[in-house]
Amino acid sequence: MNWSSSLTLRLRDQPLQLNNSIFPTFRLSNVRFMEMKNSPIAKKTINFLIAGVSANISSFVVFNGLILIMRLDIMISSILGQLAGIGISYFYNSRKTFKTRLSPLGKSAYVTYYVAAIWLTSCSINWLHRIGINIQLAWLFPVVIASVINYAILAGAVFIQKPSP
């Protein structure tokens, strides 16, 4: 059987050349990104990532500053660092990502959820460090897991309300 040295596929009516290489060759201008870019889910996900990255950077800076400079306990540093990130996360997510401000009951749910999440994350950081994991990695693992869970909880439960005017 003789295989052709190149194969042309069509991607949204644009040619995509596959040669005798591992990677396909095509021009990015042939791919339509506008449909994905304008998707409400994509916008929410991107905005949530921006909020999360900003909150986690501030949390990490406060956490490390309190541990390395102030020599505070890991649990206290972790809790205070995460509290620093909550304000950024709430402000950005309520105005940009989900475009809604929470009712008093919604704010109570948000605070209750984050108190539990902060406590569990701080305990995880403390435990990971006690078993010998570097303090920055001990911070990273629980925070990444919590960030994924936060998106599901916040998008699915807390911010499902009518958009604010």
DSSP file (Angstrom, degrees, kcal/mol; ACC not computed):
  #  RESIDUE AA STRUCTURE BP1 BP2  ACC     N-H-->O    O-->H-N    N-H-->O    O-->H-N    TCO  KAPPA ALPHA  PHI   PSI    X-CA   Y-CA   Z-CA
    1    1 A M              0   0    0      0, 0.0     2,-0.6     0, 0.0     0, 0.0   0.000 360.0 360.0 360.0 133.7    0.0    0.0    0.0
    2    2 A N        -     0   0    0      0, 0.0     2,-0.3     0, 0.0     0, 0.0  -0.903 360.0-152.5-107.5 116.9    1.4    3.4   -1.0
    3    3 A W        -     0   0    0     -2,-0.6     2,-0.1     1,-0.1     0, 0.0  -0.683  24.1-112.4 -87.6 140.5    0.6    6.3    1.4
    4    4 A S        -     0   0    0     -2,-0.3    -1,-0.1     1,-0.1     3,-0.1  -0.376  15.7-131.3 -68.2 147.5    0.4    9.8   -0.1
    5    5 A S  S    S+     0   0    0      1,-0.1     2,-0.3    -2,-0.1    15,-0.3   0.667  89.6  22.3 -77.6 -15.1    3.2   12.2    1.0
    6    6 A S        -     0   0    0     13,-0.2     2,-0.4    14,-0.1    13,-0.2  -0.994  63.1-162.9-149.0 156.3    0.6   14.9    1.7
    7    7 A L  E     -A   18   0A   0     11,-2.3    11,-2.8    -2,-0.3     2,-0.6  -0.999  11.2-146.9-139.1 134.9   -3.1   15.1    2.5
    8    8 A T  E     -A   17   0A   0     -2,-0.4     2,-0.3     9,-0.2     9,-0.2  -0.923  18.5-178.9-109.4 123.9   -5.3   18.1    2.3
    9    9 A L  E     -A   16   0A   0      7,-2.5     7,-2.5    -2,-0.6     2,-0.5  -0.703  24.6-123.6-109.1 166.2   -8.2   18.4    4.8
   10   10 A R  E     -A   15   0A   0     -2,-0.3     2,-0.6     5,-0.2     3,-0.0  -0.964  20.0-172.5-116.1 124.3  -10.8   21.2    5.0
   11   11 A L  E >  S-A   14   0A   0      3,-3.3     3,-0.9    -2,-0.5    -2,-0.0  -0.934  81.7 -26.4-115.7 105.3  -11.2   23.1    8.2
   12   12 A R  T 3  S-     0   0    0     -2,-0.6    -1,-0.2     1,-0.3    -2,-0.0   0.936 126.4 -50.7  51.9  50.3  -14.2   25.4    8.0
   13   13 A D  T 3  S+     0   0    0      1,-0.2    -1,-0.3    -3,-0.0    -3,-0.1   0.674 119.0 112.5  62.8  21.5  -13.7   25.5    4.2
   14   14 A Q  E <  S-A   11   0A   0     -3,-0.9    -3,-3.3    16,-0.1    -1,-0.2  -0.970  73.2-107.9-120.4 139.1  -10.1   26.4    4.6
   15   15 A P  E     -A   10   0A   0      0, 0.0     2,-0.5     0, 0.0    -5,-0.2  -0.384  26.8-167.0 -69.1 141.0   -7.3   24.0    3.5
   16   16 A L  E     -A    9   0A   0     -7,-2.5    -7,-2.5    10,-0.1     2,-0.4  -0.966  13.4-149.0-126.5 111.6   -5.2   22.3    6.2
   17   17 A Q  E     -AB   8  25A   0      8,-1.2     8,-2.1    -2,-0.5     2,-0.6  -0.687  10.0-167.8 -87.7 128.4   -2.1   20.7    4.8
   18   18 A L  E     +A    7   0A   0    -11,-2.8   -11,-2.3    -2,-0.4     2,-0.1  -0.965  16.2 178.7-112.3 114.9   -0.8   17.5    6.4
   19   19 A N        -     0   0    0     -2,-0.6     2,-1.9     4,-0.4   -13,-0.2  -0.252  51.5 -69.1-100.8-169.4    2.7   16.7    5.2
   20   20 A N  S    S+     0   0    0    -15,-0.3     2,-0.3    -2,-0.1   -14,-0.1  -0.256 104.2  93.9 -78.3  51.7    5.1   13.9    6.1
   21   21 A S  S    S-     0   0    0     -2,-1.9     4,-0.1     2,-0.1    -2,-0.0  -0.867  85.2-113.7-134.6 170.3    5.7   15.4    9.5
   22   22 A I  S    S+     0   0    0     -2,-0.3    -1,-0.1     2,-0.1    -2,-0.0   0.867  98.6  59.2 -72.4 -36.0    4.2   15.0   12.9
   23   23 A F  S    S-     0   0    0     -3,-0.0    -4,-0.4     1,-0.0     2,-0.1  -0.768  83.9-123.2-102.4 137.6    2.6   18.4   13.0
   24   24 A P        -     0   0    0      0, 0.0     2,-0.5     0, 0.0    -6,-0.2  -0.447  22.6-136.1 -71.0 149.8    0.1   19.8   10.6
   25   25 A T  B     +B   17   0A   0     -8,-2.1    -8,-1.2    -2,-0.1     2,-0.3  -0.939  41.9 135.8-109.4 125.7    1.0   23.0    8.8
   26   26 A F        -     0   0    0     -2,-0.5     2,-0.4   -10,-0.2   -10,-0.1  -0.982  52.2-104.2-159.6 160.9   -1.6   25.7    8.5
   27   27 A R    >   -     0   0    0     -2,-0.3     3,-2.0     1,-0.1     4,-0.3  -0.753  22.1-136.3 -91.5 135.7   -2.0   29.4    8.8
   28   28 A L  G >  S+     0   0    0     -2,-0.4     3,-1.6     1,-0.3    -1,-0.1   0.773 102.2  70.4 -61.7 -24.9   -3.8   30.7   12.0
   29   29 A S  G 3  S+     0   0    0      1,-0.3    -1,-0.3     3,-0.1    -2,-0.0   0.709  89.7  63.3 -65.6 -17.2   -5.7   33.1    9.8
   30   30 A N  G <  S+     0   0    0     -3,-2.0     2,-0.4   -15,-0.1    -1,-0.3   0.665  89.8  79.4 -79.5 -15.1   -7.6   30.1    8.4
   31   31 A V  S <  S-     0   0    0     -3,-1.6     2,-0.8    -4,-0.3   -19,-0.1  -0.788  78.5-135.6 -98.0 134.4   -9.1   29.2   11.8
   32   32 A R        +     0   0    0     -2,-0.4     4,-0.3     1,-0.2     3,-0.1  -0.778  30.6 166.5 -92.8 109.0  -12.0   31.2   13.0
   33   33 A F     >  +     0   0    0     -2,-0.8     4,-2.8     1,-0.1     5,-0.2   0.596  58.3  85.2 -94.3 -12.9  -11.6   32.2   16.6
   34   34 A M  H  > S+     0   0    0      1,-0.2     4,-2.2     2,-0.2    -1,-0.1   0.858  85.6  54.7 -61.7 -37.0  -14.4   34.8   16.8
   35   35 A E  H  4 S+     0   0    0      1,-0.2     4,-0.3     2,-0.2    -1,-0.2   0.933 114.2  40.5 -63.5 -43.6  -17.1   32.2   17.5
   36   36 A M  H >4 S+     0   0    0     -4,-0.3     3,-1.1     1,-0.2     6,-0.2   0.902 113.4  54.6 -69.7 -40.6  -15.2   30.9   20.5
   37   37 A K  H 3< S+     0   0    0     -4,-2.8    -2,-0.2     1,-0.3    -1,-0.2   0.855 109.9  46.6 -62.3 -36.3  -14.1   34.4   21.6
   38   38 A N  T 3< S+     0   0    0     -4,-2.2    -1,-0.3    -5,-0.2    -2,-0.2   0.440  84.4 117.3 -88.2   0.4  -17.7   35.6   21.7
   39   39 A S    <>  -     0   0    0     -3,-1.1     4,-2.4    -4,-0.3     5,-0.2  -0.493  65.1-138.7 -68.2 132.5  -19.1   32.6   23.5
   40   40 A P  H  > S+     0   0    0      0, 0.0     4,-2.5     0, 0.0     5,-0.2   0.876 104.4  51.6 -60.2 -37.1  -20.6   33.5   27.0
   41   41 A I  H  > S+     0   0    0      2,-0.2     4,-2.5     1,-0.2     5,-0.2   0.914 109.9  48.6 -66.6 -41.7  -19.0   30.5   28.5
   42   42 A A  H  > S+     0   0    0     -6,-0.2     4,-2.7     2,-0.2     5,-0.2   0.915 112.0  49.4 -64.2 -42.4  -15.6   31.4   27.1
   43   43 A K  H  X S+     0   0    0     -4,-2.4     4,-2.8     2,-0.2     5,-0.2   0.929 112.7  47.0 -62.0 -45.8  -15.9   35.0   28.3
   44   44 A K  H  X S+     0   0    0     -4,-2.5     4,-2.7     1,-0.2    -2,-0.2   0.913 113.1  49.2 -62.6 -41.9  -16.9   33.8   31.8
   45   45 A T  H  X S+     0   0    0     -4,-2.5     4,-2.3     2,-0.2    -2,-0.2   0.926 112.9  46.4 -64.5 -44.4  -14.1   31.3   32.0
   46   46 A I  H  X S+     0   0    0     -4,-2.7     4,-2.3     2,-0.2    -2,-0.2   0.929 114.7  47.1 -63.7 -45.7  -11.5   33.9   30.8
   47   47 A N  H  X S+     0   0    0     -4,-2.8     4,-2.6     1,-0.2    -2,-0.2   0.892 111.7  51.0 -63.7 -39.2  -12.7   36.5   33.3
   48   48 A F  H  X S+     0   0    0     -4,-2.7     4,-2.9    -5,-0.2    -1,-0.2   0.895 109.8  50.6 -64.7 -38.8  -12.8   33.9   36.1
   49   49 A L  H  X S+     0   0    0     -4,-2.3     4,-3.0     2,-0.2     5,-0.2   0.904 109.9  49.8 -64.4 -40.9   -9.2   33.0   35.2
   50   50 A I  H  X S+     0   0    0     -4,-2.3     4,-2.4     2,-0.2    -2,-0.2   0.940 114.3  44.8 -61.7 -47.1   -8.2   36.6   35.3
   51   51 A A  H  X S+     0   0    0     -4,-2.6     4,-2.7     1,-0.2    -2,-0.2   0.920 115.6  47.9 -62.4 -43.8   -9.9   37.1   38.7
   52   52 A G  H  X S+     0   0    0     -4,-2.9     4,-2.8     2,-0.2     5,-0.2   0.909 111.9  47.5 -66.0 -43.4   -8.4   33.8   40.0
   53   53 A V  H  X S+     0   0    0     -4,-3.0     4,-2.4     2,-0.2     5,-0.2   0.930 114.6  47.3 -64.1 -44.5   -4.9   34.5   38.9
   54   54 A S  H  X S+     0   0    0     -4,-2.4     4,-2.2    -5,-0.2    -2,-0.2   0.927 115.0  45.7 -61.8 -45.5   -5.0   38.1   40.4
   55   55 A A  H  X S+     0   0    0     -4,-2.7     4,-2.5    -5,-0.2    -2,-0.2   0.906 114.2  48.2 -64.5 -41.9   -6.4   36.7   43.7
   56   56 A N  H  X S+     0   0    0     -4,-2.8     4,-2.7     2,-0.2    -1,-0.2   0.856 109.5  52.2 -70.9 -33.8   -3.9   33.9   43.8
   57   57 A I  H  X S+     0   0    0     -4,-2.4     4,-2.5    -5,-0.2    -1,-0.2   0.946 113.0  44.6 -64.4 -46.7   -1.0   36.2   43.1
   58   58 A S  H  X S+     0   0    0     -4,-2.2     4,-2.4     1,-0.2     5,-0.2   0.905 114.3  50.0 -64.6 -39.2   -2.0   38.6   45.9
   59   59 A S  H  X S+     0   0    0     -4,-2.5     4,-2.9     2,-0.2    -1,-0.2   0.920 111.9  47.9 -61.9 -44.5   -2.7   35.6   48.2
   60   60 A F  H  X S+     0   0    0     -4,-2.7     4,-2.7     2,-0.2     5,-0.3   0.900 112.1  48.8 -64.7 -42.2    0.8   34.1   47.4
   61   61 A V  H  X S+     0   0    0     -4,-2.5     4,-2.5     2,-0.2    -2,-0.2   0.935 115.4  43.6 -64.9 -46.3    2.6   37.5   48.0
   62   62 A V  H  X S+     0   0    0     -4,-2.4     4,-2.7    -5,-0.2     5,-0.2   0.939 114.3  51.1 -64.2 -46.2    0.8   38.0   51.3
   63   63 A F  H  X S+     0   0    0     -4,-2.9     4,-2.0    -5,-0.2    -2,-0.2   0.942 115.2  41.1 -55.6 -52.1    1.4   34.4   52.4
   64   64 A N  H  X>S+     0   0    0     -4,-2.7     4,-3.2     1,-0.2     5,-0.5   0.878 113.7  53.4 -67.5 -38.0    5.1   34.5   51.6
   65   65 A G  I  X>S+     0   0    0     -4,-2.5     4,-1.8    -5,-0.3     5,-1.7   0.915 111.1  45.8 -62.4 -42.4    5.5   38.0   53.0
   66   66 A L  I  <5S+     0   0    0     -4,-2.7     6,-2.8     3,-0.2    -1,-0.2   0.867 120.1  39.8 -70.0 -35.4    4.0   36.9   56.3
   67   67 A I  I  <5S+     0   0    0     -4,-2.0     4,-0.3     4,-0.2    -2,-0.2   0.948 125.4  32.8 -77.1 -50.3    6.0   33.7   56.5
   68   68 A L  I  <5S+     0   0    0     -4,-3.2    -3,-0.2    -5,-0.2    -2,-0.2   0.855 132.9  24.8 -80.7 -35.6    9.3   34.9   55.3
   69   69 A I  I  <<S+     0   0    0     -4,-1.8    -3,-0.2    -5,-0.5    -4,-0.1   0.889 133.4  31.2 -95.8 -49.4    9.4   38.5   56.5
   70   70 A M  S   <S-     0   0    0     -5,-1.7    -3,-0.2     2,-0.0    -4,-0.2   0.647  93.0-137.9 -86.2 -14.8    7.1   38.5   59.5
   71   71 A R        +     0   0    0     -4,-0.3    -4,-0.2    -6,-0.3    -3,-0.1   0.853  43.0 164.0  59.2  38.1    7.8   34.9   60.5
   72   72 A L        -     0   0    0     -6,-2.8    -1,-0.2     1,-0.1    -2,-0.0  -0.399  45.6 -82.5 -80.3 163.4    4.1   34.2   61.3
   73   73 A D     >  -     0   0    0      1,-0.1     4,-2.7    -2,-0.1     5,-0.2  -0.257  37.1-117.9 -61.5 150.4    2.7   30.7   61.6
   74   74 A I  H  > S+     0   0    0      1,-0.2     4,-2.8     2,-0.2     5,-0.2   0.910 112.8  49.9 -59.2 -45.5    1.8   28.9   58.4
   75   75 A M  H  > S+     0   0    0      2,-0.2     4,-2.6     1,-0.2     5,-0.2   0.939 113.7  44.2 -61.8 -47.5   -2.0   28.7   59.2
   76   76 A I  H  > S+     0   0    0      2,-0.2     4,-2.6     1,-0.2     5,-0.2   0.927 115.5  48.2 -63.5 -44.9   -2.2   32.4   60.1
   77   77 A S  H  X S+     0   0    0     -4,-2.7     4,-2.4     1,-0.2    -2,-0.2   0.901 112.9  48.9 -62.2 -41.5   -0.2   33.4   57.0
   78   78 A S  H  X S+     0   0    0     -4,-2.8     4,-2.5    -5,-0.2     5,-0.2   0.932 112.6  46.8 -65.3 -46.1   -2.3   31.1   54.8
   79   79 A I  H  X S+     0   0    0     -4,-2.6     4,-2.2    -5,-0.2    -2,-0.2   0.936 115.5  45.2 -62.5 -46.8   -5.7   32.4   56.2
   80   80 A L  H  X S+     0   0    0     -4,-2.6     4,-1.8    -5,-0.2    -1,-0.2   0.883 112.8  51.6 -66.3 -37.7   -4.6   36.1   55.9
   81   81 A G  H  X S+     0   0    0     -4,-2.4     4,-1.3    -5,-0.2    -1,-0.2   0.919 111.7  46.1 -63.7 -43.4   -3.2   35.5   52.4
   82   82 A Q  H  X S+     0   0    0     -4,-2.5     4,-1.5     1,-0.2    -2,-0.2   0.859 108.4  56.0 -69.9 -34.0   -6.4   33.9   51.2
   83   83 A L  H  X S+     0   0    0     -4,-2.2     4,-1.1     1,-0.2    -1,-0.2   0.879 103.9  55.4 -62.5 -36.3   -8.5   36.6   52.7
   84   84 A A  H  X S+     0   0    0     -4,-1.8     4,-0.8     1,-0.2    -1,-0.2   0.883 109.0  47.6 -62.2 -37.4   -6.5   39.1   50.7
   85   85 A G  H  X S+     0   0    0     -4,-1.3     4,-2.6     1,-0.2    -1,-0.2   0.771  99.4  67.6 -75.1 -26.4   -7.4   37.2   47.6
   86   86 A I  H  X S+     0   0    0     -4,-1.5     4,-3.3     1,-0.2     5,-0.3   0.907  97.1  52.8 -62.9 -42.2  -11.1   37.0   48.4
   87   87 A G  H  X S+     0   0    0     -4,-1.1     4,-2.4     2,-0.2     5,-0.2   0.929 112.6  44.1 -60.2 -45.5  -11.7   40.7   48.0
   88   88 A I  H  X S+     0   0    0     -4,-0.8     4,-2.5     2,-0.2     5,-0.3   0.936 115.4  48.8 -62.9 -46.5  -10.1   40.8   44.6
   89   89 A S  H  X S+     0   0    0     -4,-2.6     4,-2.6     1,-0.2     5,-0.3   0.930 113.8  45.0 -60.9 -47.6  -12.0   37.6   43.5
   90   90 A Y  H  X S+     0   0    0     -4,-3.3     4,-2.7     2,-0.2     5,-0.3   0.946 114.4  48.1 -63.3 -48.3  -15.4   38.9   44.7
   91   91 A F  H  X S+     0   0    0     -4,-2.4     4,-1.4    -5,-0.3     5,-0.2   0.943 118.3  39.0 -59.6 -50.1  -15.0   42.3   43.2
   92   92 A Y  H  X>S+     0   0    0     -4,-2.5     4,-3.2    -5,-0.2     5,-1.2   0.935 118.5  46.8 -68.5 -46.7  -13.9   41.1   39.8
   93   93 A N  I  <>S+     0   0    0     -4,-2.6     5,-3.1    -5,-0.3     6,-0.6   0.885 112.5  49.4 -65.4 -37.9  -16.2   38.1   39.6
   94   94 A S  I  <5S+     0   0    0     -4,-2.7     6,-1.7    -5,-0.3    -1,-0.2   0.821 123.5  30.4 -71.7 -28.4  -19.3   40.0   40.7
   95   95 A R  I  <5S+     0   0    0     -4,-1.4    -2,-0.2    -5,-0.3    -3,-0.2   0.801 135.4  17.2-100.5 -33.0  -18.8   42.9   38.2
   96   96 A K  I  <5S+     0   0    0     -4,-3.2    -3,-0.2    -5,-0.2    -2,-0.1   0.844 125.7  38.7-106.6 -49.7  -17.0   41.3   35.2
   97   97 A T  I   <S+     0   0    0     -5,-1.2    -3,-0.2   -50,-0.2    -4,-0.2   0.979 135.5  11.4 -73.4 -57.3  -17.4   37.5   35.3
   98   98 A F  S   <S-     0   0    0     -5,-3.1    63,-0.2     2,-0.2    -4,-0.2   0.543  87.7-142.5-102.1  -9.3  -20.9   36.9   36.5
   99   99 A K        +     0   0    0     -6,-0.6    65,-1.2     1,-0.2     2,-0.3   0.874  62.1 106.6  49.2  48.4  -22.1   40.5   36.2
  100  100 A T        -     0   0    0     -6,-1.7     2,-0.4    -7,-0.3    -2,-0.2  -0.988  61.7-138.7-150.9 144.5  -24.2   40.4   39.3
  101  101 A R        -     0   0    0     -2,-0.3     2,-0.1    61,-0.2     5,-0.1  -0.858  35.1-113.2-101.8 142.0  -24.0   41.7   42.8
  102  102 A L        -     0   0    0     -2,-0.4    57,-0.1     1,-0.1    56,-0.0  -0.434  18.9-126.2 -79.8 145.8  -25.0   39.4   45.5
  103  103 A S     >  -     0   0    0     -2,-0.1     4,-2.9     1,-0.1     5,-0.2  -0.267  41.7 -94.0 -70.9 170.3  -28.0   39.8   47.8
  104  104 A P  H  > S+     0   0    0      0, 0.0     4,-2.0     0, 0.0     5,-0.1   0.894 131.2  49.0 -56.6 -38.2  -27.4   39.7   51.5
  105  105 A L  H  > S+     0   0    0      2,-0.2     4,-2.2     1,-0.2     5,-0.1   0.898 111.2  49.5 -67.4 -39.7  -28.2   36.0   51.5
  106  106 A G  H  > S+     0   0    0      2,-0.2     4,-2.5     1,-0.2    -1,-0.2   0.889 110.2  50.5 -64.8 -40.2  -25.9   35.5   48.5
  107  107 A K  H  X S+     0   0    0     -4,-2.9     4,-2.8     2,-0.2     5,-0.2   0.888 109.3  51.7 -65.0 -38.0  -23.1   37.3   50.3
  108  108 A S  H  X S+     0   0    0     -4,-2.0     4,-2.7    -5,-0.2    -2,-0.2   0.913 111.1  47.3 -63.0 -42.2  -23.7   35.2   53.4
  109  109 A A  H  X S+     0   0    0     -4,-2.2     4,-2.7     2,-0.2    -2,-0.2   0.906 112.2  50.8 -64.9 -41.0  -23.4   32.0   51.2
  110  110 A Y  H  X S+     0   0    0     -4,-2.5     4,-2.4     2,-0.2    -2,-0.2   0.937 113.9  43.2 -61.5 -48.4  -20.2   33.4   49.6
  111  111 A V  H  X S+     0   0    0     -4,-2.8     4,-2.6     2,-0.2    -2,-0.2   0.915 114.3  50.5 -65.8 -43.8  -18.6   34.2   53.0
  112  112 A T  H  X S+     0   0    0     -4,-2.7     4,-1.9    -5,-0.2    -2,-0.2   0.927 112.0  47.8 -60.4 -45.5  -19.7   30.9   54.5
  113  113 A Y  H  X S+     0   0    0     -4,-2.7     4,-2.7     1,-0.2    -1,-0.2   0.940 113.8  46.7 -60.6 -47.1  -18.3   29.0   51.5
  114  114 A Y  H  X S+     0   0    0     -4,-2.4     4,-3.0     2,-0.2     5,-0.3   0.835 107.1  56.4 -69.9 -31.8  -15.0   30.8   51.6
  115  115 A V  H  X S+     0   0    0     -4,-2.6     4,-2.1     2,-0.2    -1,-0.2   0.944 113.4  42.0 -61.2 -45.5  -14.6   30.4   55.4
  116  116 A A  H  X S+     0   0    0     -4,-1.9     4,-2.5    -5,-0.2    -2,-0.2   0.921 116.4  48.2 -65.9 -43.8  -14.8   26.7   54.9
  117  117 A A  H  X S+     0   0    0     -4,-2.7     4,-2.6     1,-0.2     5,-0.2   0.900 112.4  48.6 -64.7 -41.2  -12.6   26.7   51.8
  118  118 A I  H  X S+     0   0    0     -4,-3.0     4,-2.8     2,-0.2     5,-0.2   0.915 111.9  49.3 -65.4 -43.1  -10.0   28.8   53.4
  119  119 A W  H  X S+     0   0    0     -4,-2.1     4,-2.5    -5,-0.3    -2,-0.2   0.947 114.3  44.4 -62.4 -48.0   -9.9   26.6   56.5
  120  120 A L  H  X S+     0   0    0     -4,-2.5     4,-2.2     2,-0.2    -2,-0.2   0.906 115.4  48.0 -63.6 -41.8   -9.6   23.4   54.4
  121  121 A T  H  X S+     0   0    0     -4,-2.6     4,-2.5    -5,-0.2    -2,-0.2   0.919 112.5  48.7 -65.3 -43.4   -7.0   24.9   52.1
  122  122 A S  H  X S+     0   0    0     -4,-2.8     4,-2.6     2,-0.2    -2,-0.2   0.908 111.5  49.3 -63.9 -42.3   -4.9   26.3   55.1
  123  123 A C  H  X S+     0   0    0     -4,-2.5     4,-2.6    -5,-0.2    -1,-0.2   0.897 111.7  50.2 -62.5 -39.7   -5.1   22.9   56.9
  124  124 A S  H  X S+     0   0    0     -4,-2.2     4,-2.8     2,-0.2     5,-0.2   0.913 110.6  48.6 -64.7 -43.3   -3.9   21.2   53.6
  125  125 A I  H  X S+     0   0    0     -4,-2.5     4,-2.2     2,-0.2    -2,-0.2   0.938 113.4  47.6 -61.2 -47.0   -1.0   23.7   53.2
  126  126 A N  H  X S+     0   0    0     -4,-2.6     4,-2.2     2,-0.2    -2,-0.2   0.922 113.8  47.1 -60.4 -45.9    0.0   23.1   56.8
  127  127 A W  H  X S+     0   0    0     -4,-2.6     4,-1.6     2,-0.2    -2,-0.2   0.925 111.4  50.1 -63.8 -46.2   -0.2   19.3   56.5
  128  128 A L  H  <>S+     0   0    0     -4,-2.8     5,-2.2     1,-0.2    -1,-0.2   0.891 112.0  48.4 -60.8 -39.2    1.7   19.2   53.2
  129  129 A H  H ><5S+     0   0    0     -4,-2.2     3,-1.5    -5,-0.2    -1,-0.2   0.894 108.1  54.9 -68.0 -38.5    4.5   21.3   54.7
  130  130 A R  H 3<5S+     0   0    0     -4,-2.2    -1,-0.2     1,-0.3    -2,-0.2   0.792 103.1  55.7 -65.9 -27.4    4.6   19.1   57.8
  131  131 A I  T 3<5S-     0   0    0     -4,-1.6    -1,-0.3    -5,-0.1    -2,-0.2   0.398 131.2 -91.3 -88.3   6.4    5.2   16.0   55.7
  132  132 A G  T < 5S+     0   0    0     -3,-1.5     2,-0.3     1,-0.3    -3,-0.2   0.545  76.7 142.0 106.9   8.2    8.2   17.7   54.1
  133  133 A I      < -     0   0    0     -5,-2.2    -1,-0.3     1,-0.1     5,-0.1  -0.663  62.3 -96.5 -84.8 137.7    6.9   19.4   51.0
  134  134 A N     >  -     0   0    0     -2,-0.3     4,-3.0     1,-0.1     5,-0.2  -0.162  34.8-118.5 -48.2 140.6    8.5   22.8   50.3
  135  135 A I  H  > S+     0   0    0      1,-0.2     4,-1.4     2,-0.2    -1,-0.1   0.840 112.2  50.1 -59.0 -37.5    6.3   25.6   51.6
  136  136 A Q  H  > S+     0   0    0      2,-0.2     4,-2.1     1,-0.2    -1,-0.2   0.904 114.6  43.8 -69.6 -40.2    5.6   27.2   48.1
  137  137 A L  H  > S+     0   0    0      2,-0.2     4,-2.2     1,-0.2    -2,-0.2   0.871 109.8  56.8 -69.4 -36.1    4.6   23.8   46.7
  138  138 A A  H  < S+     0   0    0     -4,-3.0    -1,-0.2     1,-0.2    -2,-0.2   0.838 111.4  44.3 -62.4 -31.4    2.6   23.1   49.8
  139  139 A W  H  X S+     0   0    0     -4,-1.4     4,-1.5    -5,-0.2    -2,-0.2   0.889 111.7  53.9 -74.8 -41.2    0.7   26.3   49.0
  140  140 A L  H  X S+     0   0    0     -4,-2.1     4,-2.5     1,-0.2     5,-0.3   0.920 101.6  54.3 -65.2 -49.2    0.4   25.6   45.3
  141  141 A F  H  X S+     0   0    0     -4,-2.2     4,-2.0     1,-0.2     5,-0.2   0.938 113.3  39.0 -57.1 -55.4   -1.3   22.2   45.3
  142  142 A P  H  > S+     0   0    0      0, 0.0     4,-2.8     0, 0.0    -1,-0.2   0.870 115.3  54.1 -64.8 -33.8   -4.3   23.0   47.6
  143  143 A V  H  X S+     0   0    0     -4,-1.5     4,-2.2     2,-0.2    -2,-0.2   0.904 108.2  48.4 -68.3 -40.2   -4.8   26.4   46.0
  144  144 A V  H  X S+     0   0    0     -4,-2.5     4,-1.7     2,-0.2    -1,-0.2   0.936 114.5  45.9 -63.9 -45.6   -4.9   25.0   42.4
  145  145 A I  H  X S+     0   0    0     -4,-2.0     4,-2.0    -5,-0.3    -2,-0.2   0.925 113.2  49.9 -62.5 -44.3   -7.5   22.4   43.5
  146  146 A A  H  X S+     0   0    0     -4,-2.8     4,-3.0     1,-0.2    -1,-0.2   0.865 105.8  57.4 -63.0 -35.9   -9.5   24.9   45.4
  147  147 A S  H  X S+     0   0    0     -4,-2.2     4,-1.8     2,-0.2    -1,-0.2   0.902 107.4  46.8 -62.9 -41.1   -9.5   27.3   42.4
  148  148 A V  H  X S+     0   0    0     -4,-1.7     4,-1.6     2,-0.2    -1,-0.2   0.928 115.3  45.8 -66.1 -44.6  -11.1   24.6   40.2
  149  149 A I  H  X S+     0   0    0     -4,-2.0     4,-2.6     1,-0.2     5,-0.2   0.895 108.5  58.0 -65.1 -39.4  -13.7   23.8   42.9
  150  150 A N  H  X S+     0   0    0     -4,-3.0     4,-3.3     1,-0.2     5,-0.4   0.902 103.5  52.2 -57.7 -42.7  -14.3   27.5   43.4
  151  151 A Y  H  X S+     0   0    0     -4,-1.8     4,-2.5     1,-0.2     5,-0.4   0.935 111.4  46.2 -60.6 -45.3  -15.3   28.0   39.8
  152  152 A A  H  X S+     0   0    0     -4,-1.6     4,-1.7     2,-0.2    -2,-0.2   0.919 117.9  42.7 -63.5 -43.7  -17.8   25.2   39.9
  153  153 A I  H  X>S+     0   0    0     -4,-2.6     4,-2.5     2,-0.2     5,-1.3   0.948 118.8  42.3 -69.0 -49.2  -19.3   26.4   43.2
  154  154 A L  I  <>S+     0   0    0     -4,-3.3     5,-2.5    -5,-0.2    -2,-0.2   0.915 119.0  43.3 -67.6 -43.2  -19.4   30.1   42.4
  155  155 A A  I  <5S+     0   0    0     -4,-2.5    -1,-0.2    -5,-0.4    -2,-0.2   0.874 122.9  38.4 -69.7 -35.8  -20.6   29.7   38.9
  156  156 A G  I  <5S+     0   0    0     -4,-1.7    -2,-0.2    -5,-0.4    -1,-0.2   0.746 132.7   8.6 -90.1 -24.5  -23.2   27.1   39.8
  157  157 A A  I  <5S+     0   0    0     -4,-2.5     3,-0.4    -5,-0.2    -3,-0.2   0.762 122.6  40.8-124.8 -50.3  -24.6   28.2   43.1
  158  158 A V  I   <S+     0   0    0     -5,-1.3    -3,-0.1     1,-0.2    -4,-0.1   0.922 117.0  39.1 -78.5 -44.7  -23.6   31.6   44.4
  159  159 A F  S   <S+     0   0    0     -5,-2.5     2,-1.5    -6,-0.2    -1,-0.2   0.293  78.7 114.4 -95.1  11.7  -23.7   33.9   41.4
  160  160 A I        +     0   0    0     -3,-0.4     2,-0.3    -6,-0.2    -1,-0.1  -0.658  51.2 106.2 -83.6  92.3  -26.8   32.5   39.7
  161  161 A Q  S    S-     0   0    0     -2,-1.5     3,-0.1   -63,-0.2   -59,-0.0  -0.899  80.6 -67.1-150.6 174.6  -29.1   35.5   40.0
  162  162 A K        -     0   0    0     -2,-0.3   -61,-0.2     1,-0.1    -2,-0.0  -0.481  63.2 -98.5 -69.0 142.6  -30.4   38.2   37.8
  163  163 A P        -     0   0    0      0, 0.0   -63,-0.3     0, 0.0    -1,-0.1  -0.286  41.1-108.4 -60.3 146.4  -27.8   40.5   36.4
  164  164 A S              0   0    0    -65,-1.2   -62,-0.0     1,-0.1    -3,-0.0  -0.433 360.0 360.0 -73.8 152.0  -27.4   43.8   38.3
  165  165 A P              0   0    0      0, 0.0    -1,-0.1     0, 0.0   -65,-0.1   0.500 360.0 360.0 -68.2 360.0  -28.7   46.9   36.5
